[in-house]
Amino acid sequence: MNPSVLVVAAKWWPLSARLSAELARHGCHVSALCPAGHPLAYVRTLERVERYRGVKSLNCLSRAIKSLRPDIVIPCDDGVVGQLHALHESDPSLRGIIEASLGDPSSYPIVRSRRQLLDVAVTLGISVPETRRVDGPEDLALWHEHIAGAVLKVDGEQGGNGVRMCNSLADSLAAWREFKTPQGSATGWKRLAIDRDPLALWLSKNRRGQEITVQRAIRGQPANTMALCRDGQLLAHVSVAVLSSEGLTGAATIVRRVQEPRMARAAALLAKRLKLTGFFGLDFMIEADSGTPYLIEMNPRSTQLGHLEFPDQGSLAGAFSAEWRGSIAPAVDNPILLEAVALFPQALRTMPPGSRPLDGAYLDVPRDQPDLVAELMLEPWPQRRWIARLYHKVRPILKIASVDYSATPHGQARQTAARVPAARQLRAQQ
């Protein structure tokens, strides 16, 4: 039987909509839990869309699982994973479906902690940059006595929000103080009212004691692997090198598929050791001098590569459907034949004026979902609301730089802050 899937998303990223459309195309019965106006609501092939409300978001998630009774829940945000872990602890009636969706519960504390996950990776022989826990300023002072640069990270954030690149002790101390400063209820209400983040209030209440780590910076090129596994067995994976991204620590916008055995090995070893089920992502830095991929962190959720279909293996969504049906992998219908992939719409929004980075890349437009395409060409719905426009008029607007990793030798980042109208670029590609 075709599996019943509940896709849960809180952030306004296209990945959940793209994955859901591909899962439905391969025969899955897909429902979604998301905030109002989310891109998921524009996927024509979804069977049901439930509202993810921000005042009692944990209750919303619990009710959706109990009413829809899916075979598996696919989280698309770290915060959703955290809520599933919380429900597993508090509600025995949901433990079966959560374990069927995420895997062995003994792994839950590990995947929530960057440091613990990397400690496990080291025991498995995976290359990991030096990483230490930071309990106070004295830890940073000791670090900078021996290592000049540092990457400070705090658990519980995603999309680069909890990462700071630091070139000096002063930078590291400033980042540490920022991470240690408690976020009051006002911040949570702002994120709910302006950003329409249904997890904002829950996260503000459950963010106490988040671990801060410092990591050695690796000079090189970012890379990602998205993996599909079941009961600890790696079923399929896709690995890419990042050619362009939203800032030094942001999500990839243009990628190139790579066949890197060490990245695949890391995914297989971690899946087996942690007895994982479902989708997860691994972030690497490929060192410029040695070419060694260093694992820098794990994303215990779906990432943005699951819908991409390649000639030799199809898509991860297709592999998921085949595994849960107990059938062979489906035929490849529309494979990506070019080496580079420009992720839609992110790649269009971050291109500098006059650049032509898409000339040799496949523009990843979901042409079978016209309503979704039209929605993704616009600003995210929260930013179009009058309250958000008013809020941003009275605060400085932060511009996100696009980082081109292929512009200079050894992947040295070149930041470009300007953008071009997405609609014009899309017409040019068509």
C-alpha positions in Angstrom: 0.0 0.0 0.0 1.1 3.5 -0.6 2.3 5.1 2.6 0.4 7.9 4.4 2.8 10.8 5.2 2.4 13.9 7.4 4.9 16.6 6.4 5.3 19.2 9.2 6.9 22.6 8.5 7.2 25.8 10.4 9.8 27.8 8.5 8.9 29.5 5.2 11.3 27.5 3.1 10.4 25.9 -0.2 11.9 22.5 0.7 8.8 21.1 2.4 6.5 21.9 -0.5 9.0 20.5 -3.1 9.4 17.3 -1.1 5.7 16.9 -0.6 4.9 17.4 -4.3 7.5 14.7 -5.2 6.2 12.3 -2.6 2.7 12.7 -3.9 3.9 12.2 -7.5 5.3 8.9 -6.4 2.0 7.7 -4.9 2.2 8.7 -1.3 -0.9 10.0 0.5 0.5 13.3 1.7 -1.0 15.7 4.3 0.7 18.7 5.8 0.8 20.7 9.1 2.0 24.2 8.5 1.1 27.9 9.3 -1.5 29.8 7.3 -0.2 31.0 3.9 2.7 28.5 3.8 3.9 27.3 0.4 2.7 23.8 1.3 -0.9 25.1 0.9 -0.2 25.7 -2.8 0.8 22.1 -3.6 -2.2 20.8 -5.6 -1.6 17.1 -4.8 -1.8 17.3 -1.0 -4.8 15.5 0.5 -5.2 17.7 3.6 -3.5 20.7 5.1 -3.8 21.4 8.8 -3.1 24.7 10.5 0.0 24.9 12.7 -1.0 27.5 15.3 1.6 29.3 17.4 0.0 29.7 20.8 -0.3 26.0 21.4 1.9 24.5 18.7 2.7 21.3 20.5 -1.0 20.5 20.9 -1.5 21.2 17.2 1.2 18.7 16.3 -0.2 16.1 18.7 -3.8 16.5 17.4 -2.7 16.4 13.7 -0.8 13.1 14.3 -3.8 11.6 16.2 -6.4 12.7 13.7 -4.6 11.9 10.5 -2.9 8.7 11.8 0.0 8.8 9.2 2.4 5.9 8.7 5.3 8.3 9.1 5.8 12.0 10.1 8.5 13.9 8.1 9.8 17.0 10.0 11.2 19.8 7.9 12.6 22.0 10.8 14.8 21.3 13.7 12.2 22.8 16.0 9.6 20.3 14.8 12.1 17.5 15.6 12.4 18.9 19.1 8.6 18.9 19.5 8.4 15.3 18.3 11.0 14.4 20.9 9.0 16.2 23.6 5.8 14.3 22.5 7.6 11.0 22.6 8.5 11.8 26.2 5.1 13.1 27.4 2.6 11.1 25.4 3.0 7.2 25.3 0.3 6.9 22.7 2.5 8.6 20.1 5.7 6.8 20.8 5.1 4.2 18.1 4.6 6.6 15.2 7.4 8.9 16.4 9.9 6.0 16.6 8.7 4.8 13.2 9.4 8.2 11.8 12.7 9.1 13.5 14.2 5.9 14.7 15.7 4.7 18.0 14.8 7.1 20.9 18.2 6.6 22.4 19.5 8.7 19.6 17.3 11.7 20.3 19.6 13.5 22.8 22.5 13.0 20.4 21.0 14.5 17.3 19.9 17.5 19.3 23.4 18.2 20.4 26.1 19.3 17.8 28.9 18.3 20.2 27.5 14.9 21.1 26.8 14.1 17.4 30.4 15.0 16.4 31.8 13.0 19.4 30.0 9.9 18.0 31.3 10.7 14.5 34.9 10.7 15.8 34.4 7.2 17.4 33.3 6.0 13.9 36.4 7.3 12.2 34.7 10.3 10.4 36.8 13.4 9.9 35.6 16.1 12.2 37.2 19.5 12.9 38.3 20.1 16.5 35.2 21.0 18.5 34.8 22.0 22.2 32.1 22.9 24.6 32.1 26.6 25.8 31.0 27.1 29.4 32.6 30.6 29.9 34.9 33.2 28.5 38.0 31.3 29.9 37.3 28.5 27.4 37.4 30.9 24.5 40.6 32.5 25.8 42.2 29.1 26.0 41.0 28.3 22.5 42.4 31.5 20.9 45.8 30.9 22.5 46.3 28.0 20.1 43.8 28.7 17.2 43.2 32.0 15.6 39.8 31.6 13.9 36.7 30.0 15.4 33.1 29.1 14.5 30.8 29.5 17.4 27.5 27.6 17.4 24.5 27.2 19.6 22.1 24.3 19.6 18.5 24.7 18.8 18.9 27.0 15.8 18.9 26.3 12.0 19.6 28.0 8.7 22.8 29.6 9.9 21.0 31.6 12.7 23.0 29.9 15.4 26.4 30.1 13.8 28.9 33.0 14.0 32.3 33.2 12.2 34.9 34.7 14.5 38.3 35.9 13.6 39.5 37.0 17.0 38.9 36.5 20.7 36.8 39.7 20.8 34.6 38.3 18.1 34.1 35.0 19.9 33.3 36.7 23.2 30.7 38.9 21.5 29.1 35.9 19.9 29.1 34.0 23.2 27.5 36.8 25.0 24.8 37.0 22.2 24.1 33.3 22.5 24.0 33.4 26.3 21.6 36.3 26.5 18.1 34.9 27.3 15.5 35.6 24.7 12.5 37.1 26.5 8.9 36.4 25.8 8.8 39.6 23.7 11.1 38.0 21.2 8.9 35.0 20.9 5.8 37.1 20.4 7.6 39.1 17.8 8.6 36.0 15.8 5.0 34.8 16.1 3.4 38.0 15.1 5.8 39.3 12.4 7.6 36.1 11.2 4.5 33.9 11.7 6.7 31.2 13.2 4.4 28.8 15.0 7.3 27.4 17.1 8.4 30.8 18.4 6.7 30.7 21.8 7.4 27.0 22.4 11.1 27.5 21.6 11.4 30.5 23.8 10.1 28.4 26.7 12.3 25.4 25.9 15.6 27.1 25.0 17.2 27.2 28.5 20.6 25.6 28.8 21.3 25.3 25.0 24.9 24.2 24.6 27.4 26.5 22.9 30.4 25.0 21.1 33.5 26.4 19.3 34.8 24.7 16.2 37.9 25.1 14.2 37.2 26.8 10.9 38.0 24.7 7.8 39.2 26.6 4.7 37.4 25.2 1.7 34.1 24.5 0.0 30.8 23.7 1.8 29.1 20.4 0.8 25.9 18.6 1.9 24.5 15.1 1.9 20.8 14.3 2.3 20.2 10.7 3.3 17.2 8.3 3.5 17.4 5.4 6.0 15.2 2.9 7.8 16.0 1.2 11.1 19.7 2.3 10.7 20.2 1.1 7.1 21.1 3.7 4.5 18.8 3.3 1.6 19.7 6.2 -0.7 21.6 9.5 -0.5 22.5 12.6 -2.6 25.7 14.6 -2.1 26.4 18.1 -3.5 29.1 20.7 -3.4 27.8 24.2 -2.7 28.6 26.7 -5.5 26.6 29.6 -4.0 24.7 30.2 -0.8 22.8 32.8 1.2 25.7 34.2 3.1 28.7 32.4 4.7 26.5 30.3 6.9 23.2 30.2 5.0 21.4 27.6 2.9 22.8 26.6 -0.5 21.3 28.2 -3.6 23.3 26.6 -6.4 24.9 23.2 -6.0 26.8 20.6 -8.0 26.2 16.9 -7.5 29.3 15.0 -6.4 30.2 11.4 -5.8 32.2 11.5 -2.6 32.6 8.1 -0.9 33.7 9.6 2.4 30.5 11.6 2.7 28.4 8.6 1.8 30.3 6.5 4.4 29.7 9.1 7.1 25.9 9.0 6.4 25.9 5.2 6.5 27.9 4.9 9.7 25.8 7.5 11.5 22.5 6.0 10.4 23.6 2.6 11.6 25.2 3.8 14.9 22.1 5.9 15.8 19.5 3.5 14.3 17.9 6.4 12.4 14.8 6.3 10.3 13.6 8.8 7.7 15.5 11.7 6.2 18.5 13.6 7.6 21.2 15.9 6.3 24.9 16.2 6.9 26.9 19.4 6.4 30.6 19.2 5.4 33.5 21.4 4.6 35.8 20.0 1.9 39.2 21.2 2.9 40.9 23.2 0.1 44.4 21.7 0.5 43.7 18.0 1.1 40.2 17.6 -0.3 39.1 15.9 2.9 35.4 16.3 3.7 35.1 17.3 7.4 31.7 16.8 9.0 30.6 20.0 10.8 27.1 19.2 11.8 24.0 17.1 11.3 20.4 18.2 10.4 18.0 15.5 11.9 15.3 16.4 9.4 14.5 16.7 5.7 16.8 19.1 3.8 16.4 20.7 0.3 17.7 17.8 -1.9 14.9 15.3 -1.5 13.0 16.1 -4.6 15.9 16.3 -7.1 15.7 13.4 -9.7 18.9 12.1 -11.2 19.3 9.6 -14.1 21.1 6.9 -12.1 18.9 6.8 -9.0 15.8 9.0 -9.3 14.9 11.1 -6.2 15.1 10.4 -2.5 11.3 10.9 -2.5 10.9 8.1 -5.0 13.2 5.9 -3.0 11.2 6.6 0.1 7.9 5.7 -1.6 9.4 2.4 -3.0 10.8 1.4 0.4 7.6 1.9 2.3 5.6 0.1 -0.4 8.1 -2.7 -0.5 8.6 -2.3 -4.3 11.5 -1.6 -6.6 12.6 2.0 -7.3 10.3 3.8 -9.8 11.4 4.7 -13.3 13.0 8.1 -13.7 10.6 10.4 -15.4 12.4 13.8 -15.6 16.0 13.4 -14.6 18.4 16.4 -14.2 21.1 16.0 -16.9 23.2 19.0 -16.0 25.9 18.9 -13.4 24.9 22.1 -11.5 21.4 22.7 -10.1 20.0 26.2 -9.3 17.5 25.7 -6.5 14.3 27.5 -7.2 13.5 30.2 -6.1 16.5 30.8 -3.8 19.1 31.0 -6.7 17.2 33.7 -8.5 16.8 35.8 -5.4 20.5 36.0 -4.6 22.1 36.5 -7.9 23.9 39.8 -8.3 23.0 42.1 -11.2 24.8 41.3 -14.5 25.8 37.8 -13.4 25.0 34.7 -15.4 25.5 31.8 -13.0 22.5 29.9 -14.3 23.9 29.5 -17.9 25.3 26.1 -17.1 22.9 25.0 -14.4 19.5 23.3 -14.3 16.9 25.7 -13.0 14.8 23.7 -10.6 11.3 25.0 -11.3 8.3 22.7 -10.4 6.5 23.3 -13.7 3.8 20.7 -12.8 2.8 22.9 -9.8 1.9 26.3 -11.3 0.2 27.6 -8.2 3.3 26.8 -6.1 5.6 28.4 -8.7 3.5 31.6 -8.6 3.6 31.7 -4.8 7.3 31.1 -4.6 8.0 33.9 -7.0 6.6 36.3 -4.4 8.1 37.3 -1.0 7.1 34.8 1.8 3.6 35.5 2.9 4.6 37.0 6.4 6.7 39.6 4.7 3.8 40.7 2.5 1.5 41.4 5.5 1.0 45.0 6.5 2.2 44.4 10.1 5.5 43.1 8.7 5.9 46.0 6.3 5.3 48.4 9.1 7.8 46.6 11.4 10.6 46.6 8.8 10.1 50.3 8.0 11.1 51.2 11.5 14.1 48.9 11.7 17.1 48.6 9.5 16.7 46.0 6.8 19.4 43.3 6.9 20.5 42.3 3.4 21.6 38.7 2.9 24.7 38.3 0.9 25.1 35.7 -1.8 28.4 33.8 -1.5 29.9 32.4 -4.7 32.3 29.6 -3.8 33.3 28.9 -7.4 34.5 32.4 -8.1 38.0 32.0 -6.6 40.5 29.2 -6.2 40.0 26.7 -3.4 36.5 27.9 -2.7 37.4 31.2 -1.1 34.1 33.1 -0.5 33.3 36.2 -2.5 30.3 38.0 -1.1 27.8 39.8 -3.3 24.9 41.6 -1.7 22.8 42.8 -4.6 19.9 40.9 -6.0 17.9 40.9 -9.2 14.2 40.6 -9.8 13.4 36.9 -9.7 10.6 37.1 -12.3 13.0 38.6 -14.9 15.5 35.8 -14.3 12.9 33.1 -14.5 11.6 34.5 -17.9 15.2 34.5 -19.2 15.6 30.9 -18.3 12.3 29.9 -19.9 
